[in-house]
Amino acid sequence: MVRPFLIALLLVTPLTAVAASESVRLYKSPSGGCCSAYVDYLRENGFDVVVIPMPDMAQIKAEQGVPRPLASCHTSIIEGYVFEGHIPVRSVHRVLDQRPTIAGISVPGMLMGSPGIGIERGLAEPLRVYDLGGVAYATYRRIPR
């Protein structure tokens, strides 16, 4: 009786872990149009996104330790990591796969051509991703789909 239970547990656990890794809480201003486009981008890439409208985005950024120079228009939380702004999913997956000892990563500002802001037109300049300590994490010359 115990053996079938253990086998079932082993089969179900990886699926649960995968599903949990795709759950996103995204905080955004109620009027953020590019943020809605970023939500679509995350969903198209397999993430389950819960949008939480926040009239005071400064509050959530302060609570999550996002420094002002690294701030953007929305803040996402995935598995305890903070993802600030229009971050390519490749960098999101890199953090979730490697589990670095950082609070999270950011794409400061609102760069034209980043995910959710005219990605189909391409980047106007290289997109730089930083950890929340301000250290360069990745640079993209184009966003892989």
N, C-alpha and C positions, 0 to 999 in steps of 0.2 A: 504494500500500500504506500509506503514512504517513497519507494523508488520511482513509481510513476509521477508522484508529486514533484520530486527533485528534477526529473527529466523535463516536466512541463515548466518548472520554474526557470531552468536553464534556457529553454527555448523562448520564453516570454521576456526575460530580463533584457536581452539586447534590444528587442523591439521597443520596450518601454524607454530604455536609455536613449535610443535614437529619437523617439517622439519627443522626449523631454528636451533634447538638445535643440529642437527646432522651435521652441516656444519663445516668443518675443513680446515683451511689454514695451510699447513705443509711446512716449509722452510727446505731445505736440500741441502747439497753439491751435485752437479751434479753427483758425482761418488759414492754416498752413497748406497751401495747394501743392507745393513741391514735396512736402512731407507725405501727402496722400499718394503721390506718384512713387515715392520711395517705398511706401507700404506695399504698393502693387509689385514693385521690383522684388522685394523680399518674398512675397507670396509666390511670384513666378519662379523663384529659386527654392521653393520647398519649405519656407518658414510659415509657421502658424502665428499670425500677428494679432495682438490685442491692442487696439489704439485707445489711449487714455488722454482725453482732451485736458489741457492744463492752461488756465488763463494766465498763470504766473510761472513761466518756464525758468526764470532765474532761481526759483525755489528748488525745483527738482535738480538743476545743475549744481547748486550749492550742496544739496543733500548727497549727491553722487560724487562730489569732489571734482567736478569739471572746471578747470581753471578758465578764466575769461578769455585769454588769448586762444584757447582751443575750443571755444564754444561754437555751436552751429544752431540750426533751427529746431532740431528735435534730439531727444535722448532715448536710447533703447537699452533695455536690460535683458541679457541673455545669459542664463546660467551663472548669475552673479557678476558678470563682466558688464562694463558700461561701454556702449558704442554710441559715440557722439557724431551726428551728422550723416552725410551721404557716403557711407563707407561701402566699397565694393565687397560683394559676398566672399570673394576669394580671401580677403583679409579677415572677415568675420570667421570663416571656416578655419583659417590658420590659427587664430586665437583659441577657438573651441577645440581644435585638434591638439595643439601644442601645450595648452594650459600654462602660459607664461605667468610669472609672478608680477603681474601688472594689474592695475585697477580696470583698465580698458584702453580703447583706442579712439582716435578722433580724426575726422577730416574737417578742419576749421573752416568757417565761413560757408559760402554757397557757390562752389565752383561750377561754372557752366560746363556741361558735358559729363558731370558726375552722375551716378545713378539717381534718377528722380529729377534731374535738372538737364533735360535735353541730351540724354546719353546717346540718342541716335545721331546727333550732330558731331559727336566726338569731343574730346577735351580741348579747351582753349589753351591750356597750359598743363604741365605735368601735375597730377593729383598726388599730394603727399599725405600719408597717413602717419600720425604720431601716437605714441603711447601717452597716457594722461600726465606723465612726468615731463612731456615735451621732447622726448627722444624720437628721432625718425624711426619709423617702423617699416614702411614700404613706400615705393614711388611707382606710379602708373603713368605711362605715356598714352595708353588707351585702355579702356575698360573691357575686359573679356566678358562675353555674355554668358 
